[in-house]
Amino acid sequence: MSKQNWEQLITCLDHEIEVMISTIDAKVLLDHLMEDRGMVTVRLNETRTFPMPNLDEVIELE
């Protein structure tokens, strides 16, 4: 194999490795995003089930 062929192979493999690393990074970020989304959904559901205050009582406290 000639030196030029080796350099082309190395360049190609280098590019493939960069793509793989980018894909892994994107997957990790997506996993974190989905975890954050899950936590926000839980908090939102907790907030929705929280009893609403009586507005008359709130006005009286002021």
Biopython code that builds the backbone (N, CA, C, O; Angstrom):
import numpy as np
from Bio.PDB.StructureBuilder import StructureBuilder

atoms = [
    (1, "MET", "N", (0.856, -1.171, 0.000)),
    (1, "MET", "CA", (0.000, 0.000, 0.000)),
    (1, "MET", "C", (0.902, 1.234, 0.000)),
    (1, "MET", "O", (1.872, 1.314, 0.754)),
    (2, "SER", "N", (0.569, 2.170, -0.841)),
    (2, "SER", "CA", (1.409, 3.366, -0.959)),
    (2, "SER", "C", (1.154, 4.323, 0.211)),
    (2, "SER", "O", (0.162, 4.222, 0.932)),
    (3, "LYS", "N", (2.093, 5.247, 0.359)),
    (3, "LYS", "CA", (1.983, 6.237, 1.430)),
    (3, "LYS", "C", (0.707, 7.066, 1.268)),
    (3, "LYS", "O", (0.052, 7.396, 2.257)),
    (4, "GLN", "N", (0.355, 7.403, 0.029)),
    (4, "GLN", "CA", (-0.849, 8.199, -0.225)),
    (4, "GLN", "C", (-2.106, 7.417, 0.180)),
    (4, "GLN", "O", (-3.038, 7.983, 0.751)),
    (5, "ASN", "N", (-2.122, 6.127, -0.115)),
    (5, "ASN", "CA", (-3.263, 5.294, 0.275)),
    (5, "ASN", "C", (-3.391, 5.214, 1.793)),
    (5, "ASN", "O", (-4.494, 5.266, 2.336)),
    (6, "TRP", "N", (-2.248, 5.087, 2.473)),
    (6, "TRP", "CA", (-2.259, 5.062, 3.937)),
    (6, "TRP", "C", (-2.808, 6.371, 4.495)),
    (6, "TRP", "O", (-3.617, 6.365, 5.424)),
    (7, "GLU", "N", (-2.372, 7.479, 3.933)),
    (7, "GLU", "CA", (-2.844, 8.783, 4.400)),
    (7, "GLU", "C", (-4.346, 8.939, 4.171)),
    (7, "GLU", "O", (-5.052, 9.489, 5.016)),
    (8, "GLN", "N", (-4.831, 8.453, 3.024)),
    (8, "GLN", "CA", (-6.271, 8.514, 2.756)),
    (8, "GLN", "C", (-7.047, 7.641, 3.740)),
    (8, "GLN", "O", (-8.110, 8.027, 4.226)),
    (9, "LEU", "N", (-6.505, 6.471, 4.022)),
    (9, "LEU", "CA", (-7.146, 5.569, 4.973)),
    (9, "LEU", "C", (-7.186, 6.197, 6.363)),
    (9, "LEU", "O", (-8.215, 6.157, 7.037)),
    (10, "ILE", "N", (-6.073, 6.773, 6.784)),
    (10, "ILE", "CA", (-6.006, 7.421, 8.096)),
    (10, "ILE", "C", (-6.990, 8.589, 8.165)),
    (10, "ILE", "O", (-7.673, 8.765, 9.174)),
    (11, "THR", "N", (-7.064, 9.383, 7.105)),
    (11, "THR", "CA", (-8.002, 10.507, 7.062)),
    (11, "THR", "C", (-9.442, 10.013, 7.162)),
    (11, "THR", "O", (-10.257, 10.583, 7.888)),
    (12, "CYS", "N", (-9.741, 8.959, 6.431)),
    (12, "CYS", "CA", (-11.092, 8.394, 6.454)),
    (12, "CYS", "C", (-11.435, 7.859, 7.844)),
    (12, "CYS", "O", (-12.519, 8.125, 8.363)),
    (13, "LEU", "N", (-10.519, 7.110, 8.439)),
    (13, "LEU", "CA", (-10.751, 6.562, 9.777)),
    (13, "LEU", "C", (-10.867, 7.669, 10.817)),
    (13, "LEU", "O", (-11.691, 7.586, 11.728)),
    (14, "ASP", "N", (-10.047, 8.701, 10.682)),
    (14, "ASP", "CA", (-10.107, 9.840, 11.596)),
    (14, "ASP", "C", (-11.486, 10.495, 11.536)),
    (14, "ASP", "O", (-12.067, 10.838, 12.565)),
    (15, "HIS", "N", (-11.997, 10.664, 10.327)),
    (15, "HIS", "CA", (-13.332, 11.250, 10.155)),
    (15, "HIS", "C", (-14.399, 10.356, 10.790)),
    (15, "HIS", "O", (-15.297, 10.850, 11.472)),
    (16, "GLU", "N", (-14.304, 9.054, 10.570)),
    (16, "GLU", "CA", (-15.279, 8.118, 11.134)),
    (16, "GLU", "C", (-15.252, 8.157, 12.661)),
    (16, "GLU", "O", (-16.300, 8.096, 13.304)),
    (17, "ILE", "N", (-14.067, 8.258, 13.233)),
    (17, "ILE", "CA", (-13.947, 8.340, 14.691)),
    (17, "ILE", "C", (-14.594, 9.623, 15.203)),
    (17, "ILE", "O", (-15.282, 9.602, 16.223)),
    (18, "GLU", "N", (-14.380, 10.738, 14.508)),
    (18, "GLU", "CA", (-15.007, 12.001, 14.902)),
    (18, "GLU", "C", (-16.527, 11.898, 14.855)),
    (18, "GLU", "O", (-17.214, 12.412, 15.737)),
    (19, "VAL", "N", (-17.050, 11.236, 13.829)),
    (19, "VAL", "CA", (-18.499, 11.050, 13.718)),
    (19, "VAL", "C", (-19.008, 10.194, 14.873)),
    (19, "VAL", "O", (-20.046, 10.501, 15.457)),
    (20, "MET", "N", (-18.288, 9.124, 15.207)),
    (20, "MET", "CA", (-18.691, 8.264, 16.313)),
    (20, "MET", "C", (-18.690, 9.025, 17.630)),
    (20, "MET", "O", (-19.620, 8.889, 18.424)),
    (21, "ILE", "N", (-17.659, 9.823, 17.870)),
    (21, "ILE", "CA", (-17.580, 10.608, 19.104)),
    (21, "ILE", "C", (-18.732, 11.603, 19.167)),
    (21, "ILE", "O", (-19.350, 11.766, 20.219)),
    (22, "SER", "N", (-19.025, 12.269, 18.054)),
    (22, "SER", "CA", (-20.144, 13.212, 18.017)),
    (22, "SER", "C", (-21.466, 12.507, 18.294)),
    (22, "SER", "O", (-22.332, 13.047, 18.982)),
    (23, "THR", "N", (-21.617, 11.307, 17.759)),
    (23, "THR", "CA", (-22.839, 10.538, 17.981)),
    (23, "THR", "C", (-22.976, 10.159, 19.448)),
    (23, "THR", "O", (-24.064, 10.257, 20.017)),
    (24, "ILE", "N", (-21.888, 9.730, 20.058)),
    (24, "ILE", "CA", (-21.906, 9.376, 21.479)),
    (24, "ILE", "C", (-22.230, 10.606, 22.319)),
    (24, "ILE", "O", (-23.050, 10.532, 23.234)),
    (25, "ASP", "N", (-21.595, 11.737, 22.016)),
    (25, "ASP", "CA", (-21.878, 12.978, 22.744)),
    (25, "ASP", "C", (-23.350, 13.355, 22.626)),
    (25, "ASP", "O", (-23.976, 13.741, 23.613)),
    (26, "ALA", "N", (-23.901, 13.244, 21.423)),
    (26, "ALA", "CA", (-25.309, 13.580, 21.208)),
    (26, "ALA", "C", (-26.214, 12.648, 22.002)),
    (26, "ALA", "O", (-27.218, 13.088, 22.561)),
    (27, "LYS", "N", (-25.869, 11.369, 22.056)),
    (27, "LYS", "CA", (-26.670, 10.399, 22.807)),
    (27, "LYS", "C", (-26.641, 10.721, 24.293)),
    (27, "LYS", "O", (-27.674, 10.669, 24.960)),
    (28, "VAL", "N", (-25.472, 11.053, 24.815)),
    (28, "VAL", "CA", (-25.352, 11.396, 26.236)),
    (28, "VAL", "C", (-26.171, 12.646, 26.541)),
    (28, "VAL", "O", (-26.886, 12.693, 27.542)),
    (29, "LEU", "N", (-26.068, 13.661, 25.679)),
    (29, "LEU", "CA", (-26.840, 14.884, 25.882)),
    (29, "LEU", "C", (-28.337, 14.607, 25.809)),
    (29, "LEU", "O", (-29.111, 15.170, 26.583)),
    (30, "LEU", "N", (-28.749, 13.744, 24.883)),
    (30, "LEU", "CA", (-30.158, 13.392, 24.775)),
    (30, "LEU", "C", (-30.634, 12.671, 26.031)),
    (30, "LEU", "O", (-31.736, 12.930, 26.516)),
    (31, "ASP", "N", (-29.814, 11.769, 26.559)),
    (31, "ASP", "CA", (-30.174, 11.067, 27.793)),
    (31, "ASP", "C", (-30.366, 12.054, 28.936)),
    (31, "ASP", "O", (-31.330, 11.947, 29.694)),
    (32, "HIS", "N", (-29.449, 13.019, 29.066)),
    (32, "HIS", "CA", (-29.575, 14.033, 30.120)),
    (32, "HIS", "C", (-30.824, 14.882, 29.906)),
    (32, "HIS", "O", (-31.532, 15.203, 30.861)),
    (33, "LEU", "N", (-31.090, 15.240, 28.670)),
    (33, "LEU", "CA", (-32.276, 16.037, 28.356)),
    (33, "LEU", "C", (-33.550, 15.283, 28.723)),
    (33, "LEU", "O", (-34.482, 15.867, 29.275)),
    (34, "MET", "N", (-33.590, 13.999, 28.420)),
    (34, "MET", "CA", (-34.777, 13.200, 28.740)),
    (34, "MET", "C", (-34.943, 13.054, 30.251)),
    (34, "MET", "O", (-36.069, 13.057, 30.747)),
    (35, "GLU", "N", (-33.833, 12.926, 30.994)),
    (35, "GLU", "CA", (-33.915, 12.882, 32.454)),
    (35, "GLU", "C", (-34.467, 14.193, 32.990)),
    (35, "GLU", "O", (-35.345, 14.195, 33.853)),
    (36, "ASP", "N", (-33.951, 15.314, 32.477)),
    (36, "ASP", "CA", (-34.434, 16.627, 32.904)),
    (36, "ASP", "C", (-35.907, 16.788, 32.568)),
    (36, "ASP", "O", (-36.679, 17.316, 33.368)),
    (37, "ARG", "N", (-36.294, 16.334, 31.388)),
    (37, "ARG", "CA", (-37.700, 16.431, 30.977)),
    (37, "ARG", "C", (-38.576, 15.607, 31.912)),
    (37, "ARG", "O", (-39.669, 16.034, 32.283)),
    (38, "GLY", "N", (-38.098, 14.435, 32.289)),
    (38, "GLY", "CA", (-38.850, 13.594, 33.215)),
    (38, "GLY", "C", (-39.028, 14.257, 34.565)),
    (38, "GLY", "O", (-40.114, 14.210, 35.144)),
    (39, "MET", "N", (-37.965, 14.880, 35.076)),
    (39, "MET", "CA", (-38.060, 15.565, 36.365)),
    (39, "MET", "C", (-39.030, 16.740, 36.293)),
    (39, "MET", "O", (-39.813, 16.964, 37.217)),
    (40, "VAL", "N", (-38.977, 17.487, 35.196)),
    (40, "VAL", "CA", (-39.888, 18.624, 35.036)),
    (40, "VAL", "C", (-41.331, 18.135, 34.945)),
    (40, "VAL", "O", (-42.233, 18.758, 35.504)),
    (41, "THR", "N", (-41.551, 17.033, 34.249)),
    (41, "THR", "CA", (-42.900, 16.478, 34.138)),
    (41, "THR", "C", (-43.427, 16.066, 35.506)),
    (41, "THR", "O", (-44.589, 16.314, 35.826)),
    (42, "VAL", "N", (-42.578, 15.440, 36.312)),
    (42, "VAL", "CA", (-42.984, 15.046, 37.665)),
    (42, "VAL", "C", (-43.342, 16.281, 38.481)),
    (42, "VAL", "O", (-44.373, 16.305, 39.152)),
    (43, "ARG", "N", (-42.494, 17.309, 38.428)),
    (43, "ARG", "CA", (-42.771, 18.545, 39.173)),
    (43, "ARG", "C", (-44.065, 19.193, 38.703)),
    (43, "ARG", "O", (-44.850, 19.677, 39.518)),
    (44, "LEU", "N", (-44.291, 19.204, 37.396)),
    (44, "LEU", "CA", (-45.516, 19.788, 36.855)),
    (44, "LEU", "C", (-46.736, 19.026, 37.353)),
    (44, "LEU", "O", (-47.737, 19.634, 37.733)),
    (45, "ASN", "N", (-46.658, 17.707, 37.354)),
    (45, "ASN", "CA", (-47.776, 16.899, 37.851)),
    (45, "ASN", "C", (-48.003, 17.132, 39.336)),
    (45, "ASN", "O", (-49.148, 17.170, 39.788)),
    (46, "GLU", "N", (-46.918, 17.289, 40.108)),
    (46, "GLU", "CA", (-47.060, 17.596, 41.532)),
    (46, "GLU", "C", (-47.745, 18.945, 41.715)),
    (46, "GLU", "O", (-48.599, 19.099, 42.588)),
    (47, "THR", "N", (-47.374, 19.912, 40.899)),
    (47, "THR", "CA", (-47.959, 21.245, 40.991)),
    (47, "THR", "C", (-49.438, 21.210, 40.623)),
    (47, "THR", "O", (-50.251, 21.900, 41.238)),
    (48, "ARG", "N", (-49.776, 20.425, 39.642)),
    (48, "ARG", "CA", (-51.185, 20.330, 39.221)),
    (48, "ARG", "C", (-52.059, 19.721, 40.306)),
    (48, "ARG", "O", (-53.238, 20.059, 40.410)),
    (49, "THR", "N", (-51.504, 18.833, 41.112)),
    (49, "THR", "CA", (-52.295, 18.192, 42.163)),
    (49, "THR", "C", (-52.261, 18.984, 43.459)),
    (49, "THR", "O", (-52.965, 18.645, 44.410)),
    (50, "PHE", "N", (-51.456, 20.029, 43.508)),
    (50, "PHE", "CA", (-51.381, 20.859, 44.708)),
    (50, "PHE", "C", (-52.688, 21.631, 44.840)),
    (50, "PHE", "O", (-53.150, 22.222, 43.864)),
    (51, "PRO", "N", (-53.296, 21.637, 46.027)),
    (51, "PRO", "CA", (-54.586, 22.324, 46.162)),
    (51, "PRO", "C", (-54.451, 23.835, 45.936)),
    (51, "PRO", "O", (-53.506, 24.466, 46.409)),
    (52, "MET", "N", (-55.400, 24.387, 45.214)),
    (52, "MET", "CA", (-55.409, 25.826, 44.962)),
    (52, "MET", "C", (-55.860, 26.549, 46.226)),
    (52, "MET", "O", (-56.794, 26.105, 46.894)),
    (53, "PRO", "N", (-55.208, 27.651, 46.557)),
    (53, "PRO", "CA", (-55.627, 28.392, 47.756)),
    (53, "PRO", "C", (-56.960, 29.096, 47.509)),
    (53, "PRO", "O", (-57.312, 29.443, 46.382)),
    (54, "ASN", "N", (-57.665, 29.286, 48.580)),
    (54, "ASN", "CA", (-58.912, 30.036, 48.510)),
    (54, "ASN", "C", (-58.545, 31.508, 48.371)),
    (54, "ASN", "O", (-57.885, 32.064, 49.249)),
    (55, "LEU", "N", (-58.961, 32.145, 47.283)),
    (55, "LEU", "CA", (-58.570, 33.528, 47.023)),
    (55, "LEU", "C", (-59.093, 34.478, 48.091)),
    (55, "LEU", "O", (-58.446, 35.484, 48.384)),
    (56, "ASP", "N", (-60.250, 34.185, 48.678)),
    (56, "ASP", "CA", (-60.776, 35.039, 49.751)),
    (56, "ASP", "C", (-59.837, 35.030, 50.951)),
    (56, "ASP", "O", (-59.612, 36.066, 51.576)),
    (57, "GLU", "N", (-59.288, 33.854, 51.274)),
    (57, "GLU", "CA", (-58.354, 33.753, 52.395)),
    (57, "GLU", "C", (-57.047, 34.471, 52.085)),
    (57, "GLU", "O", (-56.452, 35.084, 52.971)),
    (58, "VAL", "N", (-56.604, 34.402, 50.856)),
    (58, "VAL", "CA", (-55.368, 35.076, 50.469)),
    (58, "VAL", "C", (-55.540, 36.580, 50.610)),
    (58, "VAL", "O", (-54.638, 37.255, 51.105)),
    (59, "ILE", "N", (-56.667, 37.115, 50.190)),
    (59, "ILE", "CA", (-56.925, 38.554, 50.300)),
    (59, "ILE", "C", (-56.977, 38.966, 51.760)),
    (59, "ILE", "O", (-56.488, 40.038, 52.117)),
    (60, "GLU", "N", (-57.564, 38.129, 52.612)),
    (60, "GLU", "CA", (-57.663, 38.454, 54.034)),
    (60, "GLU", "C", (-56.291, 38.503, 54.694)),
    (60, "GLU", "O", (-56.080, 39.289, 55.618)),
    (61, "LEU", "N", (-55.373, 37.689, 54.241)),
    (61, "LEU", "CA", (-54.042, 37.660, 54.843)),
    (61, "LEU", "C", (-53.251, 38.917, 54.531)),
    (61, "LEU", "O", (-52.360, 39.289, 55.295)),
    (62, "GLU", "N", (-53.554, 39.568, 53.438)),
    (62, "GLU", "CA", (-52.826, 40.777, 53.077)),
    (62, "GLU", "C", (-53.177, 41.840, 54.049)),
    (62, "GLU", "O", (-52.680, 42.961, 53.944)),
]
sb = StructureBuilder()
sb.init_structure("model")
sb.init_model(0)
sb.init_chain("A")
sb.init_seg("    ")
for serial, (resi, resn, name, xyz) in enumerate(atoms, 1):
    if name == "N":
        sb.init_residue(resn, " ", resi, " ")
    sb.init_atom(name, np.array(xyz, "f"), 0.0, 1.0, " ", f" {name:<3s}", serial, name[0])
structure = sb.get_structure()
